[in-house]
């Protein structure tokens, strides 16, 4: 049971990393970004190249100490892979998304769907059509994390859970405590007023989109260094699931995305072993229930990051 | 004036029925469109176009026509229309493979019945919601159905069901067992008839008091409620009707493919595609969704045979439509037509076009420079 719950936390952490990017983009820019799943896949592919290169530079771990060094190198590589998404996200926002803020939401959906298709083929062009695998999962597991408290659980999963919590903490700190974060929130609440007091909304929106893309890419990098490989179609199911997460949590709410992701993660991992036929349906049943009872989601606030 | 020709607004119009009158230009276009539809089998035989892809495109287009009733008039974005398409297809497939019903029309009827019931049920829950919540709730119901079908042995999991009642032959059409080629042809003509009847029915519907009421709901719900329109009930009815169109398209799809599996019929992205067909063809028009359906299906199915990076091709077409043709393919034709006519009369306008183009290019370049600066030096 504990293992299922931990698996749920692991699953929820990755979901949160993708959904957090989507929810801040939606909360500030008002764009439901269908291409978000592909940004996540792009992060996974970049991690394949960058982490693969870095892991080749250091020796495979032999003891706990070298294992920790190895883990740090992998983590740095994942961050570097996600950092690739910053300029990519900024450029996408400035070129394609900026002209359509005032248009109907159906056009925004259509445009981001077009971007999704184009990004898929860009990745196909760079990395080829077949899935790629970094293969550092078992090496990361050499780091002894759970042996100290007396039971065996993959270190990689523990690492991802910790990183998920760290991402949440960083985002909460950024939007709550830093000047830039507060300016972003002000822009989200009232665009005209922030323009009037001298905030460049264009720059803010580019920044927010880049941050969103960064966390999607980081989630992808975290998955890519794990047991699963990076493939072209990997973004689709996560995209739909992160929709579910941000709807359950309330559109535009960071706390909601965190709670929603953990809720979806834990419930689907705990239910699946007992009722395998419910595996796919659980998140959506949860979403329908929440929407019918509380249409604005658990922590729903319109167009405001909290 | 005869029964079929009426004089209105200083123009002779062709009268099809009460209140349904076409101008001369419109009737020519309608006749031309019908002729093209009926000639598709011959056109595809003579050229390298794919008959199957056009047929599938028309079916998805029919579903998009149903979706357009919501999108155009009540301004609700449904992101779950694959549910009705899929239920329609599975309704026919279940009847064929579990109950050995061999009549194609009965299978179609079963599919439509199933999707209507589904639409009425889902519509009951979603009719009160607005905007993005409506879209996401319909998406959620769609995915619940998808997950249910994918995990259920009755529907044979992800492998899907065959629509061959005796395990070998396709269903009968009009009481006869056809050869493979004949079956496709008869089914195609049947589809065209269904499409034309559905379009006429939709035309009547949106021009009826009920259609006007839907328009009012789309413009302002509160005002519509004050005028005395039972908003939720009307949205529910419109939702059910659009479900009937989806089921009709799905049932015909099952008859065409002779095999139904969850991914091409029920997955959330099929919903997205149906929505995008309506926008691509022009969701302000009646026939636009069908055109969009044929174009998008063609891009999605046939493009892989011509170019390696077919996804990028489709994506670029969609992006171009959003940025340059916001009214969609069919919706933009009148605008382009009048623009061209004005330029033919007054060639001086062309110079203005060049200056506009030049300044927009300059603005684009400026924006690109700013973006690069932001990326290089950080924000603020």
Interface residues (C-beta under 8 A of the other chain):
Chain A: X32 X34 X86 X87 X90 X91 X94 X95 X96 X98 X99 X100 X103 X105 X106 X107 X109 X110 X111 X113 X114 X115 X116 X117 X118 X119 X120 X121 X122 X124 X125 X180 X183 X200 X202 X203 X204 X206 X207 X236 X240 X243 X244 X247 X251 X276 X277 X278 X279 X280 X281 X284 X285 X287 X288 X291 X292 X295
Chain B: X71 X77 X125 X129 X131 X132 X133 X135 X136 X137 X139 X140 X141 X143 X144 X146 X147 X148 X150 X151 X152 X268 X269 X272 X275 X276 X279 X280 X283 X309 X310 X311 X312 X314 X315 X316 X317 X318 X319 X321 X322 X323 X326 X367 X368 X370 X371 X374 X375 X379 X380
